[in-house]
């Protein structure tokens, strides 16, 4: 039992559940906008705290957008290589 979840004849640590792919794509679809929204919230809170409105919010929005695009490019590269090439 110390080897992790494994189906007979399958790869160690891999479980083929019916909704595994859907969950993976849903997580990606939620991660991209939440990066932008999270940075906006943090920027807004910092602006309210220091009275610098709207400059920190604008900078945080730009950084959040850049971060989201960076993550999206990493996901696109991951899926372009195919999941069989991983690990």
C-alpha positions as CSV (number, residue, x, y, z in Angstrom):
1,X,0.0,0.0,0.0
2,X,3.0,2.4,0.3
3,X,3.2,2.9,-3.5
4,X,0.2,5.2,-3.8
5,X,-2.9,4.8,-5.8
6,X,-2.4,2.5,-8.8
7,X,-4.7,0.5,-11.0
8,X,-3.4,-3.0,-12.0
9,X,-1.1,-2.5,-15.0
10,X,-1.3,1.3,-14.8
11,X,1.3,4.0,-13.9
12,X,2.0,4.5,-10.2
13,X,0.2,7.4,-8.7
14,X,-2.2,7.8,-11.7
15,X,-5.9,7.2,-11.2
16,X,-8.2,7.4,-14.2
17,X,-11.4,8.8,-12.8
18,X,-14.2,9.7,-15.2
19,X,-14.2,13.4,-14.3
20,X,-10.4,13.9,-13.8
21,X,-9.9,15.7,-17.1
22,X,-13.0,17.9,-16.5
23,X,-11.6,18.8,-13.1
24,X,-8.2,19.7,-14.5
25,X,-9.6,22.0,-17.1
26,X,-12.0,23.6,-14.6
27,X,-9.1,24.3,-12.3
28,X,-7.2,26.0,-15.1
29,X,-10.3,28.0,-16.1
30,X,-10.7,29.2,-12.6
31,X,-7.0,29.9,-11.9
32,X,-6.5,32.3,-14.8
33,X,-9.3,34.8,-13.9
34,X,-8.7,34.4,-10.1
35,X,-5.1,35.5,-10.6
36,X,-6.4,38.8,-12.1
37,X,-9.2,39.3,-9.6
38,X,-7.0,38.4,-6.6
39,X,-4.4,41.0,-7.7
40,X,-7.1,43.6,-8.1
41,X,-8.4,42.9,-4.6
42,X,-4.9,43.2,-3.1
43,X,-4.2,46.4,-5.0
44,X,-7.5,47.9,-3.9
45,X,-6.8,47.0,-0.3
46,X,-3.3,48.5,-0.4
47,X,-4.7,51.7,-2.1
48,X,-7.3,52.1,0.6
49,X,-4.7,51.6,3.3
50,X,-2.2,54.1,2.0
51,X,-4.5,56.5,0.1
52,X,-2.8,56.1,-3.2
53,X,-5.9,55.3,-5.2
54,X,-5.9,54.2,-8.1
55,X,-2.2,53.7,-8.7
56,X,-1.5,50.5,-6.8
57,X,-4.7,48.9,-8.1
58,X,-3.7,49.7,-11.7
59,X,-0.2,48.3,-11.2
60,X,-1.6,45.2,-9.5
61,X,-4.1,44.7,-12.3
62,X,-1.3,44.8,-14.9
63,X,0.9,42.5,-12.9
64,X,-2.1,40.1,-12.4
65,X,-2.8,40.1,-16.1
66,X,0.9,39.4,-17.0
67,X,0.9,36.6,-14.4
68,X,-2.3,35.1,-15.9
69,X,-0.9,35.2,-19.4
70,X,2.4,33.6,-18.2
71,X,0.4,30.8,-16.5
72,X,-1.7,30.4,-19.7
73,X,1.4,30.1,-21.8
74,X,2.8,27.4,-19.5
75,X,-0.4,25.5,-19.7
76,X,-0.5,25.7,-23.5
77,X,3.1,24.4,-23.6
78,X,2.2,21.6,-21.2
79,X,-0.8,20.5,-23.3
80,X,1.1,20.9,-26.6
81,X,3.7,18.4,-25.5
82,X,1.1,15.9,-24.6
83,X,0.6,14.3,-21.2
84,X,2.5,11.1,-22.1
85,X,5.8,13.0,-22.2
86,X,5.5,14.1,-18.6
87,X,7.7,12.8,-15.8
